[in-house]
């Protein structure tokens, strides 16, 4: 028998902040759930990648989770609960959100590949297949941890892990732990692990600390920089990484303990530790890479969106639209890769895509 292929106008891939914000606006602009759009999400429950964040990441240690359109985070999760785990609070918020707006999220459904089929796209998943006229890709970065390729890495006999696998400091008690990275995750790992273990902090570039509260102007400048990159088709830097590390009371306490001494990047990994070009060797038990994530876009490979340098030339009001394939939007990519950016992108994504598909006359202002 022929396989059943579900026909719809738009498939949204991913139900994180970016996918839900786009779904909200698709619905608001008149697209019916089901025949108009569906949201496919690989995770077992609501929350996007937040459901996997390490248990020590709390509402007091995140930068801030921006509201989704139409329902405030604070209406669902008491902002006074500073010690609530982000991995529980955000899924609770997203779950309530999906229900309140009756969003057609199908899960767990993992998109394996999206193929061009003339006027349509074929979306193959580990479950049913879909045929759509437009795609909103909102798959985030969590599935694609970045670990630099360092000579000798395979020979290391200790433990190697990425932030993605970090579950808190306890397992490192009494060990010697190298933490690599210049971002907020690295500093949070250092803060926690240095209380129970000896730590080495290693960064490729000197970390940038920020004294003042993060101003809206500085935020806009950081986003504008990333937006400029993707409009030129360069690989985006992370918005969160260019905002700097805030001096919190917890960080001042770490500094006072003398563990906030970044060292330059090593050149080799040995069986027992790290080797620098000048011959310095440091024995370590654990190498923890806090070196960030990259966009998870492999399932879009048949669409040939990438330029030779690996980047994708982006267009549209908030740079979410793929220039050479305007029926595909990347939400949560580049300038929209933050909760505030992903939220803002939702409306532009929905209105521009519906205009491109001829479902709506012109993008909403
Ligand atoms: P995600 O939340 O990653 O959601 C993507 C969804 O797509 C997931 O549910 C995933 O299962 C699904 N998916 C992926 N691939 C497929 C597939 N092939 N088929 C089907 N589904 C798929 N930003 C802030 O603004 N403030 C913060 O405090 C902050 N803290 C952060 C802390 C950490 C540790 C990290 C890693 C990021 C942080 N960010 C923060 C960034 C922020 O989380 C994201 O930019 C934002 O949540 C946007 O999410 P998203 O919707 O793009 O992706």
Boltz pocket constraint, residues with backbone or C-beta under 6 A from the ligand:
constraints:
  - pocket:
      binder: B
      contacts: [[A, 13], [A, 14], [A, 15], [A, 16], [A, 17], [A, 18], [A, 19], [A, 40], [A, 41], [A, 42], [A, 43], [A, 45], [A, 47], [A, 48], [A, 49], [A, 50], [A, 53], [A, 61], [A, 62], [A, 63], [A, 64], [A, 65], [A, 66], [A, 109], [A, 110], [A, 111], [A, 112], [A, 138], [A, 139], [A, 140], [A, 141], [A, 142], [A, 143], [A, 185], [A, 240], [A, 293], [A, 296], [A, 299], [A, 331], [A, 332], [A, 333], [A, 336], [A, 337], [A, 338], [A, 339], [A, 340], [A, 342]]
      max_distance: 6.0
